[in-house]
Amino acid sequence: MDQENSMDKKRRKTTWEPMTAEQAAEAAKGLTFEKVWAILIKTDAQMEENSKKIREAQEETAKQLRESRQETQKQIEETQKQMQVSQKRMEKIITDLSKNIGGFG
């Protein structure tokens, strides 16, 4: 039950619903400049922290993308090398077969 009340309070804190002028006036009772200033400072700090987290996440995503591209490029190059080796083997087999067939004739 306490957890539900706590969750409701959290939702109320983060949900901004339109207010009537009377509701806004009632909500503003008791607010002083210092309280409003403290809330603004806290909100600004939270926004900075959120921006920092977003930047870090973007940087990590970019890093992972670079690493993925590099790994893909490496795999492509390795596959190309293997194809060249296979092609040379096939050419040698064909050359050897041609020599053998020519020797029988």
N, CA, C and O atoms as a GROMACS GRO file, in nm:
protein
  420
    1MET      N    1   0.083  -0.119   0.000
    1MET     CA    2   0.000   0.000   0.000
    1MET      C    3   0.088   0.125   0.000
    1MET      O    4   0.062   0.219  -0.075
    2ASP      N    5   0.192   0.127   0.084
    2ASP     CA    6   0.283   0.242   0.087
    2ASP      C    7   0.353   0.260  -0.046
    2ASP      O    8   0.377   0.372  -0.091
    3GLN      N    9   0.387   0.146  -0.110
    3GLN     CA   10   0.454   0.155  -0.240
    3GLN      C   11   0.360   0.217  -0.343
    3GLN      O   12   0.404   0.296  -0.427
    4GLU      N   13   0.232   0.183  -0.337
    4GLU     CA   14   0.137   0.241  -0.431
    4GLU      C   15   0.128   0.392  -0.411
    4GLU      O   16   0.128   0.467  -0.508
    5ASN      N   17   0.120   0.437  -0.286
    5ASN     CA   18   0.115   0.580  -0.258
    5ASN      C   19   0.241   0.649  -0.307
    5ASN      O   20   0.235   0.758  -0.363
    6SER      N   21   0.354   0.584  -0.285
    6SER     CA   22   0.482   0.639  -0.330
    6SER      C   23   0.483   0.652  -0.482
    6SER      O   24   0.528   0.753  -0.536
    7MET      N   25   0.434   0.549  -0.552
    7MET     CA   26   0.429   0.552  -0.697
    7MET      C   27   0.336   0.662  -0.746
    7MET      O   28   0.367   0.730  -0.844
    8ASP      N   29   0.221   0.680  -0.678
    8ASP     CA   30   0.128   0.786  -0.716
    8ASP      C   31   0.193   0.922  -0.700
    8ASP      O   32   0.176   1.010  -0.785
    9LYS      N   33   0.267   0.940  -0.592
    9LYS     CA   34   0.336   1.068  -0.569
    9LYS      C   35   0.438   1.094  -0.678
    9LYS      O   36   0.450   1.206  -0.728
   10LYS      N   37   0.513   0.989  -0.716
   10LYS     CA   38   0.614   1.005  -0.822
   10LYS      C   39   0.547   1.043  -0.953
   10LYS      O   40   0.595   1.130  -1.025
   11ARG      N   41   0.435   0.976  -0.983
   11ARG     CA   42   0.364   1.009  -1.107
   11ARG      C   43   0.315   1.152  -1.104
   11ARG      O   44   0.324   1.223  -1.204
   12ARG      N   45   0.264   1.197  -0.991
   12ARG     CA   46   0.214   1.333  -0.980
   12ARG      C   47   0.326   1.434  -0.996
   12ARG      O   48   0.306   1.542  -1.053
   13LYS      N   49   0.443   1.399  -0.948
   13LYS     CA   50   0.557   1.491  -0.959
   13LYS      C   51   0.599   1.510  -1.104
   13LYS      O   52   0.637   1.619  -1.145
   14THR      N   53   0.592   1.402  -1.183
   14THR     CA   54   0.643   1.408  -1.319
   14THR      C   55   0.535   1.436  -1.422
   14THR      O   56   0.567   1.459  -1.539
   15THR      N   57   0.408   1.434  -1.383
   15THR     CA   58   0.300   1.459  -1.477
   15THR      C   59   0.256   1.604  -1.468
   15THR      O   60   0.222   1.654  -1.361
   16TRP      N   61   0.257   1.670  -1.582
   16TRP     CA   62   0.214   1.810  -1.587
   16TRP      C   63   0.079   1.814  -1.655
   16TRP      O   64   0.068   1.793  -1.776
   17GLU      N   65  -0.023   1.843  -1.577
   17GLU     CA   66  -0.157   1.855  -1.633
   17GLU      C   67  -0.198   2.001  -1.626
   17GLU      O   68  -0.158   2.074  -1.536
   18PRO      N   69  -0.279   2.043  -1.722
   18PRO     CA   70  -0.324   2.183  -1.721
   18PRO      C   71  -0.400   2.216  -1.591
   18PRO      O   72  -0.474   2.132  -1.539
   19MET      N   73  -0.381   2.339  -1.541
   19MET     CA   74  -0.450   2.384  -1.420
   19MET      C   75  -0.535   2.506  -1.453
   19MET      O   76  -0.508   2.582  -1.545
   20THR      N   77  -0.637   2.520  -1.373
   20THR     CA   78  -0.714   2.644  -1.383
   20THR      C   79  -0.636   2.752  -1.307
   20THR      O   80  -0.542   2.722  -1.233
   21ALA      N   81  -0.674   2.876  -1.327
   21ALA     CA   82  -0.607   2.985  -1.258
   21ALA      C   83  -0.621   2.969  -1.107
   21ALA      O   84  -0.527   2.997  -1.031
   22GLU      N   85  -0.738   2.924  -1.063
   22GLU     CA   86  -0.760   2.904  -0.921
   22GLU      C   87  -0.669   2.794  -0.865
   22GLU      O   88  -0.613   2.808  -0.757
   23GLN      N   89  -0.656   2.684  -0.940
   23GLN     CA   90  -0.569   2.574  -0.897
   23GLN      C   91  -0.423   2.620  -0.891
   23GLN      O   92  -0.351   2.585  -0.798
   24ALA      N   93  -0.382   2.699  -0.989
   24ALA     CA   94  -0.245   2.749  -0.991
   24ALA      C   95  -0.220   2.842  -0.872
   24ALA      O   96  -0.115   2.835  -0.809
   25ALA      N   97  -0.317   2.928  -0.843
   25ALA     CA   98  -0.302   3.019  -0.730
   25ALA      C   99  -0.294   2.942  -0.599
   25ALA      O  100  -0.214   2.976  -0.512
   26GLU      N  101  -0.376   2.838  -0.586
   26GLU     CA  102  -0.374   2.756  -0.465
   26GLU      C  103  -0.240   2.682  -0.453
   26GLU      O  104  -0.183   2.673  -0.344
   27ALA      N  105  -0.191   2.630  -0.566
   27ALA     CA  106  -0.064   2.556  -0.565
   27ALA      C  107   0.053   2.648  -0.531
   27ALA      O  108   0.152   2.605  -0.472
   28ALA      N  109   0.041   2.774  -0.569
   28ALA     CA  110   0.150   2.868  -0.548
   28ALA      C  111   0.154   2.923  -0.405
   28ALA      O  112   0.252   2.987  -0.367
   29LYS      N  113   0.051   2.900  -0.328
   29LYS     CA  114   0.051   2.950  -0.190
   29LYS      C  115   0.168   2.891  -0.114
   29LYS      O  116   0.195   2.771  -0.122
   30GLY      N  117   0.237   2.974  -0.043
   30GLY     CA  118   0.349   2.927   0.037
   30GLY      C  119   0.480   2.921  -0.039
   30GLY      O  120   0.585   2.900   0.020
   31LEU      N  121   0.475   2.940  -0.171
   31LEU     CA  122   0.600   2.939  -0.248
   31LEU      C  123   0.670   3.074  -0.230
   31LEU      O  124   0.609   3.180  -0.246
   32THR      N  125   0.793   3.067  -0.197
   32THR     CA  126   0.873   3.188  -0.185
   32THR      C  127   0.970   3.191  -0.302
   32THR      O  128   0.987   3.091  -0.372
   33PHE      N  129   1.034   3.304  -0.322
   33PHE     CA  130   1.135   3.315  -0.426
   33PHE      C  131   1.243   3.209  -0.406
   33PHE      O  132   1.290   3.148  -0.503
   34GLU      N  133   1.283   3.189  -0.282
   34GLU     CA  134   1.389   3.093  -0.251
   34GLU      C  135   1.348   2.950  -0.290
   34GLU      O  136   1.428   2.875  -0.344
   35LYS      N  137   1.222   2.915  -0.262
   35LYS     CA  138   1.174   2.780  -0.296
   35LYS      C  139   1.170   2.763  -0.448
   35LYS      O  140   1.213   2.661  -0.501
   36VAL      N  141   1.118   2.865  -0.516
   36VAL     CA  142   1.112   2.857  -0.662
   36VAL      C  143   1.252   2.849  -0.719
   36VAL      O  144   1.279   2.769  -0.809
   37TRP      N  145   1.343   2.932  -0.668
   37TRP     CA  146   1.482   2.931  -0.715
   37TRP      C  147   1.546   2.794  -0.693
   37TRP      O  148   1.614   2.742  -0.781
   38ALA      N  149   1.523   2.736  -0.577
   38ALA     CA  150   1.580   2.602  -0.547
   38ALA      C  151   1.525   2.498  -0.644
   38ALA      O  152   1.599   2.411  -0.690
   39ILE      N  153   1.398   2.506  -0.673
   39ILE     CA  154   1.338   2.412  -0.768
   39ILE      C  155   1.399   2.431  -0.906
   39ILE      O  156   1.430   2.334  -0.974
   40LEU      N  157   1.418   2.556  -0.948
   40LEU     CA  158   1.478   2.583  -1.079
   40LEU      C  159   1.621   2.531  -1.086
   40LEU      O  160   1.662   2.474  -1.187
   41ILE      N  161   1.697   2.551  -0.980
   41ILE     CA  162   1.835   2.503  -0.976
   41ILE      C  163   1.837   2.350  -0.984
   41ILE      O  164   1.917   2.292  -1.058
   42LYS      N  165   1.750   2.286  -0.908
   42LYS     CA  166   1.742   2.140  -0.909
   42LYS      C  167   1.702   2.089  -1.047
   42LYS      O  168   1.759   1.993  -1.098
   43THR      N  169   1.604   2.154  -1.107
   43THR     CA  170   1.559   2.114  -1.241
   43THR      C  171   1.672   2.132  -1.342
   43THR      O  172   1.692   2.046  -1.428
   44ASP      N  173   1.744   2.242  -1.331
   44ASP     CA  174   1.856   2.266  -1.422
   44ASP      C  175   1.963   2.159  -1.406
   44ASP      O  176   2.018   2.110  -1.505
   45ALA      N  177   1.992   2.123  -1.283
   45ALA     CA  178   2.092   2.018  -1.257
   45ALA      C  179   2.046   1.885  -1.314
   45ALA      O  180   2.125   1.810  -1.371
   46GLN      N  181   1.918   1.855  -1.300
   46GLN     CA  182   1.865   1.730  -1.354
   46GLN      C  183   1.873   1.730  -1.506
   46GLN      O  184   1.906   1.628  -1.567
   47MET      N  185   1.842   1.844  -1.566
   47MET     CA  186   1.850   1.853  -1.712
   47MET      C  187   1.994   1.836  -1.759
   47MET      O  188   2.018   1.770  -1.860
   48GLU      N  189   2.088   1.894  -1.688
   48GLU     CA  190   2.230   1.878  -1.723
   48GLU      C  191   2.271   1.731  -1.713
   48GLU      O  192   2.340   1.678  -1.801
   49GLU      N  193   2.229   1.666  -1.606
   49GLU     CA  194   2.263   1.525  -1.586
   49GLU      C  195   2.201   1.440  -1.697
   49GLU      O  196   2.266   1.350  -1.750
   50ASN      N  197   2.077   1.469  -1.731
   50ASN     CA  198   2.011   1.395  -1.839
   50ASN      C  199   2.082   1.417  -1.972
   50ASN      O  200   2.102   1.323  -2.049
   51SER      N  201   2.121   1.541  -1.998
   51SER     CA  202   2.194   1.571  -2.122
   51SER      C  203   2.327   1.497  -2.125
   51SER      O  204   2.368   1.445  -2.229
   52LYS      N  205   2.394   1.493  -2.012
   52LYS     CA  206   2.522   1.421  -2.003
   52LYS      C  207   2.502   1.272  -2.033
   52LYS      O  208   2.579   1.212  -2.107
   53LYS      N  209   2.398   1.215  -1.974
   53LYS     CA  210   2.370   1.072  -1.998
   53LYS      C  211   2.337   1.047  -2.144
   53LYS      O  212   2.378   0.946  -2.201
   54ILE      N  213   2.263   1.137  -2.205
   54ILE     CA  214   2.229   1.122  -2.347
   54ILE      C  215   2.355   1.130  -2.431
   54ILE      O  216   2.374   1.048  -2.522
   55ARG      N  217   2.442   1.227  -2.403
   55ARG     CA  218   2.568   1.239  -2.478
   55ARG      C  219   2.652   1.112  -2.462
   55ARG      O  220   2.708   1.062  -2.560
   56GLU      N  221   2.662   1.062  -2.340
   56GLU     CA  222   2.740   0.940  -2.316
   56GLU      C  223   2.682   0.823  -2.393
   56GLU      O  224   2.756   0.743  -2.451
   57ALA      N  225   2.550   0.812  -2.394
   57ALA     CA  226   2.486   0.702  -2.467
   57ALA      C  227   2.511   0.716  -2.617
   57ALA      O  228   2.536   0.617  -2.685
   58GLN      N  229   2.504   0.839  -2.668
   58GLN     CA  230   2.532   0.862  -2.810
   58GLN      C  231   2.676   0.828  -2.844
   58GLN      O  232   2.702   0.768  -2.948
   59GLU      N  233   2.769   0.867  -2.757
   59GLU     CA  234   2.910   0.836  -2.780
   59GLU      C  235   2.933   0.685  -2.779
   59GLU      O  236   3.006   0.633  -2.862
   60GLU      N  237   2.870   0.616  -2.686
   60GLU     CA  238   2.885   0.470  -2.677
   60GLU      C  239   2.827   0.404  -2.802
   60GLU      O  240   2.885   0.310  -2.856
   61THR      N  241   2.712   0.453  -2.846
   61THR     CA  242   2.651   0.398  -2.967
   61THR      C  243   2.741   0.420  -3.088
   61THR      O  244   2.759   0.331  -3.170
   62ALA      N  245   2.797   0.540  -3.098
   62ALA     CA  246   2.888   0.571  -3.210
   62ALA      C  247   3.011   0.481  -3.204
   62ALA      O  248   3.058   0.434  -3.308
   63LYS      N  249   3.063   0.459  -3.086
   63LYS     CA  250   3.180   0.372  -3.068
   63LYS      C  251   3.147   0.230  -3.112
   63LYS      O  252   3.225   0.167  -3.184
   64GLN      N  253   3.033   0.180  -3.069
   64GLN     CA  254   2.993   0.044  -3.106
   64GLN      C  255   2.972   0.033  -3.256
   64GLN      O  256   3.006  -0.069  -3.317
   65LEU      N  257   2.916   0.138  -3.317
   65LEU     CA  258   2.896   0.138  -3.462
   65LEU      C  259   3.030   0.135  -3.535
   65LEU      O  260   3.046   0.061  -3.631
   66ARG      N  261   3.126   0.217  -3.488
   66ARG     CA  262   3.259   0.217  -3.550
   66ARG      C  263   3.323   0.079  -3.540
   66ARG      O  264   3.378   0.027  -3.637
   67GLU      N  265   3.316   0.020  -3.420
   67GLU     CA  266   3.376  -0.112  -3.399
   67GLU      C  267   3.310  -0.216  -3.487
   67GLU      O  268   3.377  -0.303  -3.543
   68SER      N  269   3.179  -0.208  -3.500
   68SER     CA  270   3.106  -0.302  -3.584
   68SER      C  271   3.146  -0.287  -3.730
   68SER      O  272   3.166  -0.386  -3.801
   69ARG      N  273   3.159  -0.162  -3.776
   69ARG     CA  274   3.202  -0.138  -3.914
   69ARG      C  275   3.343  -0.191  -3.937
   69ARG      O  276   3.370  -0.252  -4.040
   70GLN      N  277   3.432  -0.169  -3.842
   70GLN     CA  278   3.569  -0.217  -3.856
   70GLN      C  279   3.571  -0.370  -3.861
   70GLN      O  280   3.643  -0.428  -3.942
   71GLU      N  281   3.494  -0.433  -3.776
   71GLU     CA  282   3.489  -0.580  -3.774
   71GLU      C  283   3.431  -0.632  -3.906
   71GLU      O  284   3.481  -0.731  -3.962
   72THR      N  285   3.328  -0.566  -3.955
   72THR     CA  286   3.269  -0.607  -4.083
   72THR      C  287   3.370  -0.592  -4.195
   72THR      O  288   3.383  -0.680  -4.280
   73GLN      N  289   3.443  -0.480  -4.197
   73GLN     CA  290   3.545  -0.458  -4.300
   73GLN      C  291   3.653  -0.564  -4.292
   73GLN      O  292   3.699  -0.616  -4.394
   74LYS      N  293   3.694  -0.597  -4.171
   74LYS     CA  294   3.795  -0.700  -4.150
   74LYS      C  295   3.747  -0.835  -4.204
   74LYS      O  296   3.822  -0.907  -4.269
   75GLN      N  297   3.622  -0.867  -4.177
   75GLN     CA  298   3.566  -0.994  -4.225
   75GLN      C  299   3.556  -0.995  -4.377
   75GLN      O  300   3.580  -1.098  -4.440
   76ILE      N  301   3.520  -0.881  -4.436
   76ILE     CA  302   3.513  -0.872  -4.583
   76ILE      C  303   3.651  -0.895  -4.643
   76ILE      O  304   3.665  -0.970  -4.739
   77GLU      N  305   3.752  -0.830  -4.586
   77GLU     CA  306   3.888  -0.847  -4.637
   77GLU      C  307   3.936  -0.991  -4.624
   77GLU      O  308   4.000  -1.044  -4.714
   78GLU      N  309   3.904  -1.055  -4.511
   78GLU     CA  310   3.943  -1.195  -4.491
   78GLU      C  311   3.872  -1.285  -4.592
   78GLU      O  312   3.933  -1.378  -4.646
   79THR      N  313   3.746  -1.259  -4.616
   79THR     CA  314   3.670  -1.338  -4.713
   79THR      C  315   3.729  -1.320  -4.853
   79THR      O  316   3.740  -1.417  -4.928
   80GLN      N  317   3.766  -1.198  -4.888
   80GLN     CA  318   3.827  -1.173  -5.019
   80GLN      C  319   3.959  -1.249  -5.033
   80GLN      O  320   3.988  -1.304  -5.139
   81LYS      N  321   4.039  -1.251  -4.926
   81LYS     CA  322   4.166  -1.325  -4.929
   81LYS      C  323   4.139  -1.474  -4.949
   81LYS      O  324   4.206  -1.540  -5.029
   82GLN      N  325   4.040  -1.527  -4.876
   82GLN     CA  326   4.006  -1.669  -4.890
   82GLN      C  327   3.957  -1.700  -5.032
   82GLN      O  328   3.987  -1.806  -5.086
   83MET      N  329   3.883  -1.609  -5.090
   83MET     CA  330   3.835  -1.629  -5.227
   83MET      C  331   3.952  -1.630  -5.325
   83MET      O  332   3.953  -1.709  -5.420
   84GLN      N  333   4.050  -1.542  -5.304
   84GLN     CA  334   4.166  -1.538  -5.391
   84GLN      C  335   4.245  -1.669  -5.382
   84GLN      O  336   4.289  -1.723  -5.483
   85VAL      N  337   4.262  -1.718  -5.258
   85VAL     CA  338   4.334  -1.844  -5.238
   85VAL      C  339   4.258  -1.957  -5.308
   85VAL      O  340   4.319  -2.040  -5.376
   86SER      N  341   4.127  -1.960  -5.290
   86SER     CA  342   4.046  -2.065  -5.354
   86SER      C  343   4.055  -2.055  -5.506
   86SER      O  344   4.064  -2.156  -5.574
   87GLN      N  345   4.053  -1.934  -5.558
   87GLN     CA  346   4.061  -1.914  -5.702
   87GLN      C  347   4.196  -1.966  -5.755
   87GLN      O  348   4.201  -2.030  -5.860
   88LYS      N  349   4.305  -1.936  -5.683
   88LYS     CA  350   4.437  -1.983  -5.725
   88LYS      C  351   4.443  -2.136  -5.722
   88LYS      O  352   4.502  -2.197  -5.811
   89ARG      N  353   4.382  -2.197  -5.620
   89ARG     CA  354   4.379  -2.344  -5.612
   89ARG      C  355   4.303  -2.402  -5.731
   89ARG      O  356   4.347  -2.500  -5.792
   90MET      N  357   4.189  -2.342  -5.762
   90MET     CA  358   4.109  -2.390  -5.875
   90MET      C  359   4.187  -2.376  -6.006
   90MET      O  360   4.185  -2.467  -6.089
   91GLU      N  361   4.254  -2.263  -6.023
   91GLU     CA  362   4.333  -2.243  -6.144
   91GLU      C  363   4.444  -2.348  -6.154
   91GLU      O  364   4.471  -2.398  -6.263
   92LYS      N  365   4.507  -2.380  -6.042
   92LYS     CA  366   4.613  -2.482  -6.041
   92LYS      C  367   4.555  -2.619  -6.075
   92LYS      O  368   4.615  -2.694  -6.153
   93ILE      N  369   4.441  -2.651  -6.017
   93ILE     CA  370   4.377  -2.780  -6.046
   93ILE      C  371   4.342  -2.789  -6.194
   93ILE      O  372   4.366  -2.892  -6.257
   94ILE      N  373   4.286  -2.681  -6.249
   94ILE     CA  374   4.250  -2.681  -6.391
   94ILE      C  375   4.375  -2.694  -6.478
   94ILE      O  376   4.376  -2.767  -6.576
   95THR      N  377   4.482  -2.622  -6.441
   95THR     CA  378   4.608  -2.631  -6.517
   95THR      C  379   4.663  -2.773  -6.511
   95THR      O  380   4.705  -2.827  -6.614
   96ASP      N  381   4.664  -2.834  -6.391
   96ASP     CA  382   4.715  -2.970  -6.376
   96ASP      C  383   4.630  -3.069  -6.456
   96ASP      O  384   4.683  -3.159  -6.521
   97LEU      N  385   4.498  -3.052  -6.451
   97LEU     CA  386   4.410  -3.142  -6.528
   97LEU      C  387   4.435  -3.126  -6.677
   97LEU      O  388   4.436  -3.224  -6.751
   98SER      N  389   4.456  -3.003  -6.721
   98SER     CA  390   4.481  -2.979  -6.864
   98SER      C  391   4.610  -3.046  -6.907
   98SER      O  392   4.618  -3.102  -7.016
   99LYS      N  393   4.712  -3.040  -6.821
   99LYS     CA  394   4.841  -3.104  -6.852
   99LYS      C  395   4.822  -3.255  -6.860
   99LYS      O  396   4.872  -3.320  -6.951
  100ASN      N  397   4.749  -3.310  -6.763
  100ASN     CA  398   4.728  -3.455  -6.761
  100ASN      C  399   4.648  -3.500  -6.881
  100ASN      O  400   4.679  -3.602  -6.943
  101ILE      N  401   4.545  -3.425  -6.914
  101ILE     CA  402   4.463  -3.463  -7.032
  101ILE      C  403   4.548  -3.450  -7.156
  101ILE      O  404   4.540  -3.536  -7.244
  102GLY      N  405   4.628  -3.346  -7.167
  102GLY     CA  406   4.714  -3.326  -7.283
  102GLY      C  407   4.818  -3.437  -7.294
  102GLY      O  408   4.856  -3.475  -7.405
  103GLY      N  409   4.866  -3.490  -7.182
  103GLY     CA  410   4.966  -3.596  -7.182
  103GLY      C  411   4.910  -3.729  -7.232
  103GLY      O  412   4.983  -3.811  -7.289
  104PHE      N  413   4.779  -3.750  -7.210
  104PHE     CA  414   4.719  -3.875  -7.255
  104PHE      C  415   4.693  -3.872  -7.404
  104PHE      O  416   4.689  -3.976  -7.468
  105GLY      N  417   4.675  -3.756  -7.459
  105GLY     CA  418   4.638  -3.746  -7.598
  105GLY      C  419   4.751  -3.762  -7.688
  105GLY      O  420   4.734  -3.756  -7.810
   0.00000   0.00000   0.00000
